[in-house]
Amino acid sequence: MRRTRLAAYVTSLLLATGLGMAGAGQAQAAGGGYVALGDSYSSGVGSGSYISSSGDCDRSTKAYPYLWNAAHSPSSFAFNACSGARTDDVLANQLGSLNSSTGLVSITIGGNDAGFADVMTTCVIQSDSACLSRINTARAYIDSTLPGKLDAVYNQISARAPSARVVVIGYPRFYLLGQSCLGLSETKRSAINAASDYIDSAIQKRAQAHGFVFGDVRNTFSGHEICSGDSWLHSVDWLDIGESYHPTAAGQSGGYLPVLNSAV
């Protein structure tokens, strides 16, 4: 009986210690400063309500970092994400707010490195074969060069904010397939979706190798792709081409924000 009671006590102590440690990490993320890094998917291009002082970075009050900050009131908030950013831009311009008191970092990056804008332009205005060829070029870059670029960013985040919980968020699939839909052919739409999966897989591997959390938005955007009845993504907008293929305000609040919430 005494051995049983002792075992039970030790077990409960270990469980309490483990739970305390897990809780401490979450408390740090909630209680420390929050720094939002990345490209246009993090800055909120496509969602409107841009902050005038952000200039060409087009940071929006409807972007998921801004919404998370408003809901959770971290001790500090640095909204550094910028439209058009590549990994080198993050390294050069976005990391200055990171420090030992940073509790949470979010980032979406890599799409511009892989030539996202050029891929979509090629697929919109050229043939199926030209679209597939350009996507293959992007996939080759993702294999050969993007992992090293991501590692450089992730290493600097870890070095500058060693206590932070880092959430690396990916990209959605763009199209609901098998639907009657004006615009790109089914061949192009399918290839673009596959390319989204390809870059997400590459980003996830590097994020997890650094001990970061990968936030997958493909599930939250499911049923809200272009060609669905309730798209959370802009299709081609010839009047404001920069917003094309970016999340709407609903995509930020319903697609990205829940993923960050669940990761923190």
N, C-alpha and C positions, 0 to 999 in steps of 0.2 A: 504493500500500500504506500509506504514512504517513497519507494522508487517511482511509483506511478505519479504520486503528487509532485515529486521533484522533476520528473520528465515533463509533466504538464506545465510546471512553472517555467522551466527553461524554454519550452516551446513557445509559451505565451510571451516570454521576454524577447525571444528572437523575432517573433512576428511583430511585436510592438516596435522593436528597433528597425526592422525592415520597412514597416509602414511609415515610421517616422522619417526615415531617409528618403523614401519616395515622396512623402509629403513635402519635405524640405525643398526638393527640386521644383515641385509645382509652386510652392510659395515664392521661391526665388523668381520664377517666371512671372508670377502675378504681381510681386511686390517691387521688383527692380525696374529699371528703365526699359523702355521698348524702342528698338531701332528697326525701321522698315526700309529694306534695301531692295534694289532690283530695277526691272524695266517697266514698260508701259502697262503690263498686266498688274503690277503692284502699285503704280502711280495712279491708275484709274482711268486711263485713256478709254473713251467710249462711254463713260458714265456721266459726263457733264459735271456742272458745278465745280469748275476748276478754280484753284486758289490763285489769284492774280499774281501774287508774289513768287509763285513757282515758275513763271515764265514758260519756256518751251518744254519744261519737264512735265507740264500738265498734271500736276497732282490734284486729285479730286477729293472733295469732302464726302463723296459716295464710294470711295475706294475702300477695300477691306481693311487696310491698316488704320485709316482714319476712323472707321466704324468701330474697330476693336478698341482703339484708344478711348473713344467716347464712352463705350460700354464698361470698360474696366479701370479707367483712370490710373494707369501706372505712374510711378514716381516721376518719370520724364518720358517724353515722346519726341523722337527725331524721325521725321518723314523724309527720307533721303532718296527714295525711288524716283527714277527719271525716265521719261519716254525716250525710247531709242537706245537705252543703255545696253552696252555689252559688258562682258566680264572685265575688260581693261578699264572701262569707265567706272565700274564699281570700285576697283582697286585705287583708281586715281582720285575719285571725287566723293565717294559715299561712306567711307569707313571712319571718318573723323569723330563721329559721335559715339563709337564703341569704346567701352572702358570696363573696368573691373566690376562696376555696379550695374552693368547692363544685365537684365534678367531674361529678356526675350529678344530674339532677332528673327525676322521673317524675310524671305528673299525668293523672288522668281527671276531667274536669269538663264541665259543660254540660247534662247530663240533667235535673238538678233545675231549672235555669233554664227549660228548655223544658216543665216541668210533668210530668215522668215519672210521679210517684206519682198525680197526678190523672188522667192518661191511662189508666193501668192500672186504677185504681178504676172509672172510667167504663166501660171496656171489659168489666170483669168483671161489673158489676151492672146495666148498662143495655143497650139494644138495639144492633143493628149500626149503625143510622144515627147514634145518639148517639155511639158509639165513633168512627166515621169523622169526625164533625163535630169531636170533641175533638182528634183527631189532626190535622185540617186547621188547627185553631187553633194547635197546637204547631208545625206546619210553617211557618205564617206568622211565628211568633216567631223560629224558626230563621233565616228569611230576613231579617227586619227588624232584629232586636235582638241575637241571640246573637253574630254576628261581632264587633261592637263590644265586647261583654262579654269575649269571649275575647282580643281584642287588648289590652285593659287588663291582663289577667292576664299574658299573654305578654310584654308590654312591661316589666312590673315584674320578671319572672323574669330577663329579659336584663339589665336594669339592675343588679340586685342580685347576679347570679351570671354575670358576663360570660364566664367560661371554661367554664361547664358544658355538658355534652351534655344536651339536654332531650328527653325522650321523652314525647310526648303519646299516650296510649293510648285507643282508642275503646271502643265497647260492642258486645256480641255480638248476633246475631239471636236472638230468643227461642224461636222455634218451628221444628220440622221439619214442613214442610207435606206434604200428601197422605197423612197417616197417620190411621188411626182413633184418635181421641183425645178423651177426655172433657173437658168444660170449654167453652172459647170456640169459637165457630164458625170455620170455615175463613176466612170473610170477615174476621173480626176478627184472626185470627192472621196472615193475609197482610198486612193493613194495618199491624199492629204491626211486623212484620219490615221492611216498606218504610220505616216511620218510623225504625227503627234505622239503616238504610242512609242515610237522608236526613241525620240528625244526624252520622253518621260522616263523610259527605262534607263537610259544613260545617266540622267540626272539622279534618279533614285539610287543607282549603284554607288555613285560618288558620294552622295549625301550620307548614305548609311555607312560607307567606309570611314567617314569622319565622325561617326556617332551622332549624326543629326537625324531629325525626324523628317520623313518625306510626307508631304501632304498631297494626296491624289484627288484632283477635282473632277476626274472623269465621271465618277459616280454621281456627284451632285449635279453635274450638267446633263446627265442622262435624261433624255426626253425634252431637253431645252436647247438642242443643237440647231444650227441653221437647217431649214427645211422641216422643222417641227412646227406644231401649231403655236408654240410659245417659246420662241427663241430668246435665249439670254446672250446671244452673240450677234453683232452687226454683220450683215453680209456686205457686199461692195457698196460703198457710199460715194458716189461720184462727186457729190457736193462737198464732202469732207472725207477725203480718201484716207486720212490718217486714222480715222475711227473704224475703218473696215477691219473685220475679223478680230475685234476686241469685245470684251464683255460689256454689256449694258449695266446700268445701275442694279438691275435685278440679278445679273450675273455676279456682280461683286458681293451683294448682300446675301444672295441665295446659293451661289456657287462657291465662292472663295471664303467668305467669312465663316461659314460652318466648319470648313476644313481646318482653318486656323484655330477656331474654338476647340475642336476635338483634339487637336495636336498639343494644345497647351494644358 
